[in-house]
Amino acid sequence: MTATEAPAPSWPRPRGLLLDAMGTLIGLRATVGHTYAAVAAEHGIDVAADAIDRAFPAVLRQAPPLAFPGLAGDRLLQAERHWWGERIDAVLGAAGAGLTEVPATLHHALFDHFADPSLWRVYPDVPAVLRRWHGAGLRLAVVSNFDRRLPALLEGLGLADLFEQVVVSSSAGASKPSPLPFQMALEALGLPASQVWHVGDSPEDRAGARAAGVRCLLVRRP
């Protein structure tokens, strides 16, 4: 990982690290468009992968937070599925799928498909770095704007044993750049913000960490 801001000599050594997931630790093996198009084809829907890839970032930028205060259990899962179902509708509409209504079976199939660890990869530099930090006694936690599929993904990708806590926005009830997910991770680690750094890859990471009083480093990946 290459950080945009190198540690200065005055920085105290942290006792814990909070890490973003998507784009920092893990990424998709194929583009979202490739997977959406393939699963859509299984449901008799013809849509171009490159059109989905062009539409997807704007749809996510315009989406409400993936966060559901006060929900847990089945109600939380239903809210997560509904949130992603609306994004799927918007993406396919913007990609020119020509549908008046996207079948619920496609919503469910895509949601479940992205829970498969085989669709994801751990960036090559990550395992050795995490294990070095873990071996040095640093307390590690994940803070991610994602849903309850993430812990199982990290388990399937061989990373779960390195983290004491995985905080996802959907169950936290707030998403980055809110400081709340960071504060929940700090509480779980039992560490003050002054003794923890955050590593992420987005402006939301930087803003949320700073709002929580945590020093942030951003990684730059191709």
Secondary structure, DSSP 8 states (H G I E B T S, - for coil): --BSS---TTS---SEEEE--BTTTEEESS-HHHHHHHHHHHTT----HHHHHHHHHHHHHHS--S--TT--HHHHHHHHHHHHHHHHHHHHHHTT---SS--HHHHHHHHHHTT-GGGEEE-TTHHHHHHHHHHTT-EEEEEES--TTHHHHHHHTT-GGG-SEEEEHHHHT--TTSSHHHHHHHHHHT--GGGEEEEESSHHHHHHHHHTT-EEEEB---
